[in-house]
Amino acid sequence: MLKKAYFLGLFFICLQASSQIVRTKLPDSTSNWKKENAIGLDISQITFVNWNAGGNNSISGLLKGKFLRTYTNDNLVWKNELIARYGINKQEKQDVRKTDDQFQLNSTFGYRTDTISNWYYAGKFNFNTQFANGYAYPNTDLAISQPFAPAYTFLGVGAEYSRKDLNLNVYLSPLTQKVTMVFDQRLANQGAFGVEKAVYDEFGVLIREGKNIRNETGILITNQWKTEIYKNINFEHRISLYTDYLNNFGNVDVDWQMQFDMVVNQYVKANIGTHLVYDDDIKSKEEEGGVQVIKGPKIQLKQLLGVGVVYQF
């Protein structure tokens, strides 16, 4: 519990520090801060009345937010980004189910030796977790994930190549620490998400509980690119590649997102995207005969399609 409080306190301090900004979108003569905020809501709904082909009534909603704080002063740049998403679905004769869940905080501090260089000495911090329990539906008795179970932090130093004119960013770090946190003891005892699992004797009696934290040190490469591919159609790509020096070096963890945003007007946007994740430490879980069975790692793929309102300020 103290560990949770410690990390939450750290994030609130970061957010408080980055919120000291002016109330204009572009920096003025008295501030080096720039802010970008976007809040959106996607809703889809279908209802059947005496419909011969049949079907279930359903409604889905996705609430999302993206908040950016950037400090620029000559050769120094500090970028802070908060991404939050939460979606639910309600179908006829079914309980509410979660469809999307993300809480991500990114912070990058860079310094370059002259104002014309696109290369920066950089340090990067990243934090990821979720808002609510996750389940292998229809089983809602045992959660397969929870807030801070898992949670991930990346902290490292390296070099960053940044081109504002191209909306292109590449970060290369030969030394990054990855911390995996599983603050649910049942999941930790299972060895979920790569932490060391519990030890039992031959009679099934617990000898040592599973560990809640796993530390790794390795190489991190990230790339982000955003461009307008056609009028009112924007494309954004993000990828993160990580491999640990000591634990199966060369086995790469992949986190890759792609999204198309199609602008209808100032407030209405349609979007389609994919999110692919592969992590050798994340074992899949399946329902077999009413029992939750742990399988091997698999490629995780999520596809998103939505139309909704977006408010930017």
C-alpha atoms as a printed R data frame, in Angstrom:
    type eleno elety resid chain resno       x       y       z
1   ATOM     1    CA   MET     A     1   0.000   0.000   0.000
2   ATOM     2    CA   LEU     A     2   2.873   2.352   0.807
3   ATOM     3    CA   LYS     A     3   4.402   1.579  -2.588
4   ATOM     4    CA   LYS     A     4   1.160   2.549  -4.316
5   ATOM     5    CA   ALA     A     5   0.975   5.794  -2.362
6   ATOM     6    CA   TYR     A     6   4.592   6.559  -3.187
7   ATOM     7    CA   PHE     A     7   4.121   6.174  -6.944
8   ATOM     8    CA   LEU     A     8   0.808   8.042  -6.978
9   ATOM     9    CA   GLY     A     9   2.404  10.886  -5.049
10  ATOM    10    CA   LEU     A    10   5.258  10.996  -7.546
11  ATOM    11    CA   PHE     A    11   2.856  11.273 -10.488
12  ATOM    12    CA   PHE     A    12   0.797  14.032  -8.869
13  ATOM    13    CA   ILE     A    13   3.986  16.014  -8.216
14  ATOM    14    CA   CYS     A    14   4.992  15.651 -11.894
15  ATOM    15    CA   LEU     A    15   1.562  16.756 -13.057
16  ATOM    16    CA   GLN     A    16   1.508  19.695 -10.662
17  ATOM    17    CA   ALA     A    17   4.915  20.843 -11.834
18  ATOM    18    CA   SER     A    18   3.936  20.602 -15.492
19  ATOM    19    CA   SER     A    19   0.632  22.463 -15.000
20  ATOM    20    CA   GLN     A    20   2.280  25.830 -14.319
21  ATOM    21    CA   ILE     A    21   1.360  27.157 -17.758
22  ATOM    22    CA   VAL     A    22  -0.342  30.133 -19.370
23  ATOM    23    CA   ARG     A    23  -3.904  29.844 -20.593
24  ATOM    24    CA   THR     A    24  -3.071  30.224 -24.264
25  ATOM    25    CA   LYS     A    25  -2.235  27.435 -26.634
26  ATOM    26    CA   LEU     A    26   1.009  29.023 -27.783
27  ATOM    27    CA   PRO     A    27   3.711  30.381 -25.463
28  ATOM    28    CA   ASP     A    28   3.803  34.141 -25.088
29  ATOM    29    CA   SER     A    29   6.591  36.491 -24.088
30  ATOM    30    CA   THR     A    30   6.235  35.649 -20.390
31  ATOM    31    CA   SER     A    31   6.155  31.856 -20.553
32  ATOM    32    CA   ASN     A    32   8.124  29.059 -22.162
33  ATOM    33    CA   TRP     A    33   5.296  26.579 -21.629
34  ATOM    34    CA   LYS     A    34   2.961  25.279 -24.308
35  ATOM    35    CA   LYS     A    35  -0.155  23.253 -23.597
36  ATOM    36    CA   GLU     A    36  -2.448  21.050 -25.670
37  ATOM    37    CA   ASN     A    37  -5.545  19.407 -24.216
38  ATOM    38    CA   ALA     A    38  -8.061  17.133 -25.920
39  ATOM    39    CA   ILE     A    39 -11.053  15.343 -24.384
40  ATOM    40    CA   GLY     A    40 -13.248  13.040 -26.460
41  ATOM    41    CA   LEU     A    41 -16.248  10.756 -26.191
42  ATOM    42    CA   ASP     A    42 -17.102   8.028 -28.722
43  ATOM    43    CA   ILE     A    43 -20.539   6.391 -28.520
44  ATOM    44    CA   SER     A    44 -22.103   3.608 -30.584
45  ATOM    45    CA   GLN     A    45 -25.603   2.196 -30.056
46  ATOM    46    CA   ILE     A    46 -27.944  -0.266 -31.754
47  ATOM    47    CA   THR     A    47 -31.555  -1.159 -30.887
48  ATOM    48    CA   PHE     A    48 -33.813  -3.849 -32.368
49  ATOM    49    CA   VAL     A    49 -37.631  -3.836 -32.264
50  ATOM    50    CA   ASN     A    50 -39.372  -6.835 -33.850
51  ATOM    51    CA   TRP     A    51 -36.314  -7.250 -36.072
52  ATOM    52    CA   ASN     A    52 -36.748 -10.400 -38.141
53  ATOM    53    CA   ALA     A    53 -33.002 -11.075 -38.480
54  ATOM    54    CA   GLY     A    54 -32.585 -10.884 -34.705
55  ATOM    55    CA   GLY     A    55 -29.838  -9.248 -32.670
56  ATOM    56    CA   ASN     A    56 -28.987  -7.887 -29.232
57  ATOM    57    CA   ASN     A    57 -29.497  -4.292 -28.151
58  ATOM    58    CA   SER     A    58 -26.181  -2.746 -27.157
59  ATOM    59    CA   ILE     A    59 -24.505   0.535 -26.325
60  ATOM    60    CA   SER     A    60 -20.793   1.326 -26.066
61  ATOM    61    CA   GLY     A    61 -18.918   4.367 -24.857
62  ATOM    62    CA   LEU     A    62 -15.263   5.385 -24.818
63  ATOM    63    CA   LEU     A    63 -14.013   8.372 -22.839
64  ATOM    64    CA   LYS     A    64 -10.512   9.542 -23.723
65  ATOM    65    CA   GLY     A    65  -8.187  12.384 -22.872
66  ATOM    66    CA   LYS     A    66  -4.760  13.562 -23.986
67  ATOM    67    CA   PHE     A    67  -2.882  16.344 -22.207
68  ATOM    68    CA   LEU     A    68   0.478  17.757 -23.301
69  ATOM    69    CA   ARG     A    69   2.781  20.178 -21.487
70  ATOM    70    CA   THR     A    70   5.988  21.280 -23.228
71  ATOM    71    CA   TYR     A    71   8.657  23.575 -21.820
72  ATOM    72    CA   THR     A    72  11.143  25.084 -24.288
73  ATOM    73    CA   ASN     A    73  14.035  27.384 -23.411
74  ATOM    74    CA   ASP     A    74  16.858  27.779 -25.946
75  ATOM    75    CA   ASN     A    75  18.565  24.363 -26.053
76  ATOM    76    CA   LEU     A    76  16.404  22.750 -23.384
77  ATOM    77    CA   VAL     A    77  13.110  20.900 -23.968
78  ATOM    78    CA   TRP     A    78  10.923  19.141 -21.408
79  ATOM    79    CA   LYS     A    79   7.862  17.282 -22.768
80  ATOM    80    CA   ASN     A    80   5.150  15.808 -20.541
81  ATOM    81    CA   GLU     A    81   2.204  13.807 -21.842
82  ATOM    82    CA   LEU     A    82  -0.742  12.182 -20.080
83  ATOM    83    CA   ILE     A    83  -2.982   9.747 -21.978
84  ATOM    84    CA   ALA     A    84  -6.139   8.297 -20.415
85  ATOM    85    CA   ARG     A    85  -8.776   6.021 -21.973
86  ATOM    86    CA   TYR     A    86 -11.686   4.060 -20.543
87  ATOM    87    CA   GLY     A    87 -14.420   2.271 -22.485
88  ATOM    88    CA   ILE     A    88 -17.402   0.093 -21.588
89  ATOM    89    CA   ASN     A    89 -20.023  -1.953 -23.437
90  ATOM    90    CA   LYS     A    90 -23.514  -3.011 -22.340
91  ATOM    91    CA   GLN     A    91 -25.354  -5.679 -24.292
92  ATOM    92    CA   GLU     A    92 -28.821  -7.040 -23.699
93  ATOM    93    CA   LYS     A    93 -28.835  -9.819 -21.050
94  ATOM    94    CA   GLN     A    94 -25.188  -9.145 -20.169
95  ATOM    95    CA   ASP     A    95 -23.480  -7.147 -17.455
96  ATOM    96    CA   VAL     A    96 -21.377  -4.108 -18.304
97  ATOM    97    CA   ARG     A    97 -17.983  -5.103 -19.726
98  ATOM    98    CA   LYS     A    98 -14.791  -3.125 -20.097
99  ATOM    99    CA   THR     A    99 -13.578  -2.542 -23.659
100 ATOM   100    CA   ASP     A   100 -10.597  -0.208 -23.173
101 ATOM   101    CA   ASP     A   101  -8.492   0.892 -20.209
102 ATOM   102    CA   GLN     A   102  -5.277   2.908 -20.253
103 ATOM   103    CA   PHE     A   103  -3.396   5.331 -18.027
104 ATOM   104    CA   GLN     A   104  -0.042   6.450 -19.423
105 ATOM   105    CA   LEU     A   105   2.381   9.178 -18.378
106 ATOM   106    CA   ASN     A   106   5.386  10.129 -20.530
107 ATOM   107    CA   SER     A   107   8.091  12.635 -19.649
108 ATOM   108    CA   THR     A   108  11.199  13.404 -21.725
109 ATOM   109    CA   PHE     A   109  13.909  15.910 -20.827
110 ATOM   110    CA   GLY     A   110  16.315  16.889 -23.610
111 ATOM   111    CA   TYR     A   111  19.316  19.182 -24.016
112 ATOM   112    CA   ARG     A   112  21.173  20.011 -27.251
113 ATOM   113    CA   THR     A   113  24.502  21.750 -27.649
114 ATOM   114    CA   ASP     A   114  23.316  24.298 -30.244
115 ATOM   115    CA   THR     A   115  20.010  25.622 -31.569
116 ATOM   116    CA   ILE     A   116  20.351  24.194 -35.084
117 ATOM   117    CA   SER     A   117  20.937  20.580 -34.045
118 ATOM   118    CA   ASN     A   118  18.113  18.033 -34.132
119 ATOM   119    CA   TRP     A   119  19.931  15.731 -31.680
120 ATOM   120    CA   TYR     A   120  19.417  15.977 -27.920
121 ATOM   121    CA   TYR     A   121  20.975  14.339 -24.899
122 ATOM   122    CA   ALA     A   122  17.825  12.943 -23.347
123 ATOM   123    CA   GLY     A   123  16.320  11.230 -20.323
124 ATOM   124    CA   LYS     A   124  12.944   9.523 -20.538
125 ATOM   125    CA   PHE     A   125  10.382   8.371 -17.952
126 ATOM   126    CA   ASN     A   126   7.302   6.338 -18.808
127 ATOM   127    CA   PHE     A   127   4.544   4.930 -16.600
128 ATOM   128    CA   ASN     A   128   1.684   2.614 -17.607
129 ATOM   129    CA   THR     A   129  -1.193   1.041 -15.708
130 ATOM   130    CA   GLN     A   130  -5.007   0.786 -15.845
131 ATOM   131    CA   PHE     A   131  -8.050   2.183 -14.023
132 ATOM   132    CA   ALA     A   132 -10.122  -0.946 -13.323
133 ATOM   133    CA   ASN     A   133  -9.957  -4.735 -13.044
134 ATOM   134    CA   GLY     A   134  -9.681  -6.782 -16.213
135 ATOM   135    CA   TYR     A   135 -11.414 -10.133 -16.746
136 ATOM   136    CA   ALA     A   136 -11.370 -13.037 -19.194
137 ATOM   137    CA   TYR     A   137 -15.101 -12.754 -19.903
138 ATOM   138    CA   PRO     A   138 -17.513 -14.310 -19.122
139 ATOM   139    CA   ASN     A   139 -15.560 -15.189 -15.953
140 ATOM   140    CA   THR     A   140 -15.825 -12.165 -13.654
141 ATOM   141    CA   ASP     A   141 -14.902 -13.964 -10.429
142 ATOM   142    CA   LEU     A   142 -11.137 -13.733 -10.842
143 ATOM   143    CA   ALA     A   143  -9.477 -10.638 -12.274
144 ATOM   144    CA   ILE     A   144  -6.606 -11.268 -14.688
145 ATOM   145    CA   SER     A   145  -5.310  -7.709 -14.162
146 ATOM   146    CA   GLN     A   146  -5.914  -4.789 -11.813
147 ATOM   147    CA   PRO     A   147  -4.750  -1.208 -11.225
148 ATOM   148    CA   PHE     A   148  -1.022  -1.490 -10.399
149 ATOM   149    CA   ALA     A   149  -1.201  -5.170 -11.320
150 ATOM   150    CA   PRO     A   150   0.499  -4.698 -13.607
151 ATOM   151    CA   ALA     A   151   2.113  -1.270 -13.707
152 ATOM   152    CA   TYR     A   152   5.267  -0.526 -15.659
153 ATOM   153    CA   THR     A   153   7.895   2.190 -15.399
154 ATOM   154    CA   PHE     A   154  10.750   2.890 -17.787
155 ATOM   155    CA   LEU     A   155  13.553   5.245 -16.756
156 ATOM   156    CA   GLY     A   156  16.652   5.737 -18.853
157 ATOM   157    CA   VAL     A   157  19.120   8.011 -20.613
158 ATOM   158    CA   GLY     A   158  20.120   8.225 -24.242
159 ATOM   159    CA   ALA     A   159  19.811  10.380 -27.344
160 ATOM   160    CA   GLU     A   160  16.759  11.808 -29.085
161 ATOM   161    CA   TYR     A   161  16.367  12.929 -32.701
162 ATOM   162    CA   SER     A   162  13.521  15.428 -33.061
163 ATOM   163    CA   ARG     A   163  12.180  17.180 -36.185
164 ATOM   164    CA   LYS     A   164   9.272  19.528 -35.495
165 ATOM   165    CA   ASP     A   165   8.761  20.202 -39.209
166 ATOM   166    CA   LEU     A   166   8.193  16.480 -39.815
167 ATOM   167    CA   ASN     A   167   6.505  15.694 -36.477
168 ATOM   168    CA   LEU     A   168   9.141  12.967 -36.152
169 ATOM   169    CA   ASN     A   169  10.783  11.760 -32.955
170 ATOM   170    CA   VAL     A   170  13.260   8.896 -32.406
171 ATOM   171    CA   TYR     A   171  14.670   8.015 -28.974
172 ATOM   172    CA   LEU     A   172  17.610   5.641 -28.487
173 ATOM   173    CA   SER     A   173  18.627   4.497 -25.012
174 ATOM   174    CA   PRO     A   174  21.391   1.961 -24.297
175 ATOM   175    CA   LEU     A   175  20.576   2.077 -20.575
176 ATOM   176    CA   THR     A   176  16.959   1.899 -19.453
177 ATOM   177    CA   GLN     A   177  15.571   0.373 -16.288
178 ATOM   178    CA   LYS     A   178  12.200  -1.343 -16.589
179 ATOM   179    CA   VAL     A   179  10.237  -2.004 -13.411
180 ATOM   180    CA   THR     A   180   7.222  -4.328 -13.456
181 ATOM   181    CA   MET     A   181   4.897  -3.966 -10.461
182 ATOM   182    CA   VAL     A   182   2.204  -6.478  -9.486
183 ATOM   183    CA   PHE     A   183   0.602  -5.248  -6.276
184 ATOM   184    CA   ASP     A   184  -2.031  -7.983  -6.139
185 ATOM   185    CA   GLN     A   185  -0.632 -10.924  -4.178
186 ATOM   186    CA   ARG     A   186  -2.768 -13.557  -5.872
187 ATOM   187    CA   LEU     A   187  -1.458 -12.530  -9.292
188 ATOM   188    CA   ALA     A   188   2.074 -12.160  -7.919
189 ATOM   189    CA   ASN     A   189   1.912 -15.701  -6.516
190 ATOM   190    CA   GLN     A   190   1.010 -16.914 -10.022
191 ATOM   191    CA   GLY     A   191   4.100 -15.187 -11.411
192 ATOM   192    CA   ALA     A   192   1.883 -12.989 -13.590
193 ATOM   193    CA   PHE     A   193   3.557 -10.448 -15.892
194 ATOM   194    CA   GLY     A   194   7.011 -11.871 -15.288
195 ATOM   195    CA   VAL     A   195   7.456 -11.402 -11.528
196 ATOM   196    CA   GLU     A   196   8.946 -14.278  -9.529
197 ATOM   197    CA   LYS     A   197   6.096 -16.597  -8.551
198 ATOM   198    CA   ALA     A   198   5.398 -18.128  -5.149
199 ATOM   199    CA   VAL     A   199   7.104 -21.285  -3.919
200 ATOM   200    CA   TYR     A   200   5.039 -24.209  -2.583
201 ATOM   201    CA   ASP     A   201   6.098 -27.474  -1.006
202 ATOM   202    CA   GLU     A   202   5.074 -30.894  -2.335
203 ATOM   203    CA   PHE     A   203   1.810 -30.707  -0.407
204 ATOM   204    CA   GLY     A   204   0.842 -27.326  -1.872
205 ATOM   205    CA   VAL     A   205   1.667 -25.371   1.284
206 ATOM   206    CA   LEU     A   206   2.946 -21.862   0.602
207 ATOM   207    CA   ILE     A   207   6.637 -21.470   1.510
208 ATOM   208    CA   ARG     A   208   7.368 -18.060  -0.009
209 ATOM   209    CA   GLU     A   209   4.993 -15.569  -1.580
210 ATOM   210    CA   GLY     A   210   5.573 -14.252  -5.086
211 ATOM   211    CA   LYS     A   211   7.484 -11.021  -5.509
212 ATOM   212    CA   ASN     A   212   5.629  -7.826  -6.312
213 ATOM   213    CA   ILE     A   213   8.409  -6.097  -8.262
214 ATOM   214    CA   ARG     A   214  10.699  -7.166 -11.074
215 ATOM   215    CA   ASN     A   215  13.657  -5.071 -12.248
216 ATOM   216    CA   GLU     A   216  15.252  -5.246 -15.683
217 ATOM   217    CA   THR     A   217  17.957  -3.196 -17.416
218 ATOM   218    CA   GLY     A   218  18.191  -3.059 -21.172
219 ATOM   219    CA   ILE     A   219  17.902  -1.175 -24.455
220 ATOM   220    CA   LEU     A   220  14.886   0.984 -25.321
221 ATOM   221    CA   ILE     A   221  14.060   2.381 -28.777
222 ATOM   222    CA   THR     A   222  10.957   4.487 -29.411
223 ATOM   223    CA   ASN     A   223   9.653   6.215 -32.518
224 ATOM   224    CA   GLN     A   224   6.748   8.613 -32.967
225 ATOM   225    CA   TRP     A   225   5.571  10.163 -36.237
226 ATOM   226    CA   LYS     A   226   2.483  12.169 -37.118
227 ATOM   227    CA   THR     A   227   1.493  13.490 -40.547
228 ATOM   228    CA   GLU     A   228  -1.468  14.554 -42.675
229 ATOM   229    CA   ILE     A   229  -1.761  11.914 -45.403
230 ATOM   230    CA   TYR     A   230  -4.767  13.568 -47.062
231 ATOM   231    CA   LYS     A   231  -6.904  16.611 -46.411
232 ATOM   232    CA   ASN     A   232  -8.495  16.247 -42.949
233 ATOM   233    CA   ILE     A   233  -6.985  12.760 -42.493
234 ATOM   234    CA   ASN     A   234  -4.128  12.508 -39.994
235 ATOM   235    CA   PHE     A   235  -1.984   9.462 -39.314
236 ATOM   236    CA   GLU     A   236  -0.086   8.836 -36.060
237 ATOM   237    CA   HIS     A   237   2.370   6.021 -35.404
238 ATOM   238    CA   ARG     A   238   4.055   5.087 -32.098
239 ATOM   239    CA   ILE     A   239   6.332   2.145 -31.436
240 ATOM   240    CA   SER     A   240   8.401   1.047 -28.443
241 ATOM   241    CA   LEU     A   241  10.990  -1.755 -28.557
242 ATOM   242    CA   TYR     A   242  12.721  -3.058 -25.434
243 ATOM   243    CA   THR     A   243  15.110  -5.923 -24.709
244 ATOM   244    CA   ASP     A   244  16.742  -6.841 -21.402
245 ATOM   245    CA   TYR     A   245  20.513  -7.392 -21.214
246 ATOM   246    CA   LEU     A   246  20.450 -10.297 -18.752
247 ATOM   247    CA   ASN     A   247  17.113 -12.010 -19.280
248 ATOM   248    CA   ASN     A   248  17.004 -13.530 -22.771
249 ATOM   249    CA   PHE     A   249  18.772 -10.697 -24.587
250 ATOM   250    CA   GLY     A   250  17.420 -10.237 -28.104
251 ATOM   251    CA   ASN     A   251  13.876 -11.192 -27.119
252 ATOM   252    CA   VAL     A   252  12.130  -7.888 -27.898
253 ATOM   253    CA   ASP     A   253   9.042  -6.517 -26.176
254 ATOM   254    CA   VAL     A   254   6.917  -4.668 -28.737
255 ATOM   255    CA   ASP     A   255   4.289  -1.965 -28.160
256 ATOM   256    CA   TRP     A   256   3.046  -0.546 -31.479
257 ATOM   257    CA   GLN     A   257   0.123   1.812 -32.064
258 ATOM   258    CA   MET     A   258  -1.243   3.255 -35.307
259 ATOM   259    CA   GLN     A   259  -4.212   5.591 -35.647
260 ATOM   260    CA   PHE     A   260  -6.035   7.487 -38.392
261 ATOM   261    CA   ASP     A   261  -8.029  10.578 -37.357
262 ATOM   262    CA   MET     A   262 -10.599  11.844 -39.865
263 ATOM   263    CA   VAL     A   263 -11.859  15.345 -39.152
264 ATOM   264    CA   VAL     A   264 -15.550  15.957 -39.851
265 ATOM   265    CA   ASN     A   265 -15.626  19.443 -38.326
266 ATOM   266    CA   GLN     A   266 -14.121  21.291 -35.374
267 ATOM   267    CA   TYR     A   267 -15.743  19.018 -32.798
268 ATOM   268    CA   VAL     A   268 -16.620  15.767 -34.596
269 ATOM   269    CA   LYS     A   269 -13.954  13.229 -35.552
270 ATOM   270    CA   ALA     A   270 -13.851   9.634 -36.703
271 ATOM   271    CA   ASN     A   271 -10.900   7.434 -35.855
272 ATOM   272    CA   ILE     A   272  -9.622   3.975 -36.618
273 ATOM   273    CA   GLY     A   273  -6.578   2.421 -35.026
274 ATOM   274    CA   THR     A   274  -4.710  -0.693 -33.992
275 ATOM   275    CA   HIS     A   275  -2.623  -1.527 -30.938
276 ATOM   276    CA   LEU     A   276  -0.256  -4.505 -31.029
277 ATOM   277    CA   VAL     A   277   1.611  -5.750 -27.948
278 ATOM   278    CA   TYR     A   278   4.000  -8.641 -27.503
279 ATOM   279    CA   ASP     A   279   5.724  -9.318 -24.193
280 ATOM   280    CA   ASP     A   280   7.230 -12.727 -23.478
281 ATOM   281    CA   ASP     A   281   6.522 -12.225 -19.772
282 ATOM   282    CA   ILE     A   282   2.762 -11.815 -20.247
283 ATOM   283    CA   LYS     A   283   1.112 -15.240 -20.331
284 ATOM   284    CA   SER     A   284  -2.320 -15.620 -21.888
285 ATOM   285    CA   LYS     A   285  -5.236 -16.953 -19.846
286 ATOM   286    CA   GLU     A   286  -8.140 -18.967 -21.221
287 ATOM   287    CA   GLU     A   287 -11.357 -20.429 -19.856
288 ATOM   288    CA   GLU     A   288 -11.505 -24.227 -20.062
289 ATOM   289    CA   GLY     A   289 -14.401 -26.049 -18.442
290 ATOM   290    CA   GLY     A   290 -15.051 -23.148 -16.105
291 ATOM   291    CA   VAL     A   291 -11.420 -23.099 -14.968
292 ATOM   292    CA   GLN     A   292  -8.938 -20.333 -15.760
293 ATOM   293    CA   VAL     A   293  -5.874 -21.901 -17.425
294 ATOM   294    CA   ILE     A   294  -2.546 -20.104 -17.953
295 ATOM   295    CA   LYS     A   295  -1.110 -20.510 -21.453
296 ATOM   296    CA   GLY     A   296   2.057 -19.210 -23.135
297 ATOM   297    CA   PRO     A   297   2.701 -15.668 -24.401
298 ATOM   298    CA   LYS     A   298   0.752 -14.539 -27.460
299 ATOM   299    CA   ILE     A   299   0.568 -11.480 -29.682
300 ATOM   300    CA   GLN     A   300  -2.057  -9.106 -28.291
301 ATOM   301    CA   LEU     A   301  -4.010  -7.104 -30.869
302 ATOM   302    CA   LYS     A   302  -6.680  -4.467 -30.365
303 ATOM   303    CA   GLN     A   303  -8.583  -2.733 -33.175
304 ATOM   304    CA   LEU     A   304 -10.545   0.480 -32.614
305 ATOM   305    CA   LEU     A   305 -13.151   2.246 -34.721
306 ATOM   306    CA   GLY     A   306 -15.159   5.161 -33.401
307 ATOM   307    CA   VAL     A   307 -16.980   8.382 -34.172
308 ATOM   308    CA   GLY     A   308 -17.467  11.002 -31.516
309 ATOM   309    CA   VAL     A   309 -16.962  14.503 -30.236
310 ATOM   310    CA   VAL     A   310 -13.575  15.975 -29.342
311 ATOM   311    CA   TYR     A   311 -13.030  19.215 -27.444
312 ATOM   312    CA   GLN     A   312  -9.605  20.828 -27.641
313 ATOM   313    CA   PHE     A   313  -8.482  23.622 -25.352
